[in-house]
Amino acid sequence: MPITETITILADLRKRYPGIESRDYAFRRFYSTEHMIFFDCDGVSEICLTEAITRIDYPRFVAYVVVEDTSGHNYVMDISYTNLGKETLEKFVRRYPGQLRPSSEMALQLSDRKYVEYIGASYED
């Protein structure tokens, strides 16, 4: 389970998208490169990750994506989804590409923005 600090992921984004806007404070401290999940932890990161991906009582999940506006400017957008059925974060992450991403892309197109890249997901407690 490769785990890194979120600051490393954000630095990589800034290299790939010079001038990208990102509200760094909105991200949790750690990132699982295997699961593409941002999470917090005060102990052993592998244990915290397992707890984060298997918990069923999060009220909402968040998908972080890179978006491009009509001027070509990139920014990180967080898209929130209500957890309606006691879903785990792990299941949400698996479901996002096929079921939720297409509607997000369509909504962005309708507002003349472009969905560029999925960065990862997280949770709201």
C-alpha positions in Angstrom: 0.0 0.0 0.0 2.1 2.9 -1.1 1.2 5.9 1.0 2.6 9.4 0.6 1.9 12.8 2.1 -0.6 14.9 0.1 1.9 17.7 -0.3 3.9 15.4 -2.6 0.8 14.9 -4.8 0.0 18.6 -5.0 3.6 19.4 -5.9 3.4 16.9 -8.8 0.2 18.6 -10.0 1.9 22.0 -9.9 4.7 20.6 -12.1 2.3 19.1 -14.6 0.0 22.0 -14.6 1.9 25.2 -14.1 -0.3 27.9 -12.5 -2.9 25.5 -11.3 -5.2 26.7 -8.6 -5.6 24.4 -5.6 -7.1 25.0 -2.1 -4.5 22.9 -0.4 -6.2 23.2 3.0 -9.2 21.2 1.6 -7.1 18.0 1.3 -6.5 15.5 3.9 -2.9 14.8 5.0 -2.1 11.5 3.4 -2.7 9.9 -0.1 -2.8 6.2 -1.1 -1.4 5.9 -4.6 -2.9 2.4 -4.9 -6.5 3.5 -4.0 -6.2 7.2 -5.0 -7.7 8.2 -1.7 -6.8 11.2 0.6 -7.1 10.4 4.3 -6.1 11.7 7.7 -4.1 9.7 10.3 -2.6 10.2 13.7 -1.2 6.7 14.0 0.0 3.9 11.6 -1.0 5.1 8.1 -1.8 1.6 6.8 -4.3 1.0 9.6 -5.8 4.4 9.1 -6.2 3.8 5.4 -7.9 0.4 6.0 -10.3 2.1 8.5 -11.0 5.0 6.0 -11.8 2.8 3.1 -14.0 0.4 5.0 -16.0 2.8 7.1 -19.7 3.0 6.1 -21.1 6.0 7.9 -19.5 8.9 6.0 -22.2 11.4 5.1 -20.5 12.5 1.9 -17.7 11.6 -0.4 -15.5 14.0 -2.4 -14.0 13.5 -5.8 -11.1 15.8 -6.7 -10.6 16.6 -10.4 -8.5 18.9 -12.5 -10.7 21.2 -14.5 -9.8 23.6 -17.4 -11.8 26.8 -18.0 -12.3 28.5 -21.3 -9.1 30.6 -21.0 -7.0 27.4 -20.5 -6.5 28.0 -16.8 -6.5 24.8 -14.7 -7.8 24.4 -11.1 -8.7 21.6 -8.8 -12.4 21.2 -8.2 -13.9 19.1 -5.5 -17.2 17.5 -6.3 -19.3 16.3 -3.3 -21.6 13.2 -3.4 -24.0 12.3 -0.6 -23.6 8.7 0.8 -27.1 7.5 0.4 -26.7 3.8 1.2 -24.0 3.2 3.8 -21.4 2.9 1.0 -17.7 2.5 1.8 -15.1 4.9 0.4 -13.5 1.9 -1.4 -16.8 1.1 -3.2 -17.3 4.8 -4.1 -13.9 5.0 -5.7 -14.6 1.9 -7.8 -18.0 3.2 -8.8 -17.0 6.7 -9.6 -15.4 6.2 -13.1 -18.3 4.4 -14.7 -21.3 5.8 -12.9 -20.5 9.3 -11.6 -17.7 10.7 -13.7 -19.8 10.9 -16.9 -22.4 13.1 -15.3 -19.6 15.4 -13.9 -18.0 15.7 -17.3 -21.3 16.6 -18.9 -22.1 19.2 -16.3 -18.7 20.8 -16.8 -19.1 20.8 -20.6 -22.4 22.6 -20.2 -20.6 25.3 -18.3 -17.8 25.5 -20.9 -15.3 23.8 -18.7 -13.3 20.7 -19.4 -12.8 17.7 -17.2 -9.0 17.1 -17.4 -8.0 14.5 -14.8 -9.3 12.6 -11.8 -6.9 13.1 -8.8 -8.5 11.0 -6.1 -11.3 10.9 -3.6 -11.9 11.5 0.1 -14.6 11.8 2.6 -16.4 14.3 4.8 -17.1 13.4 8.4 
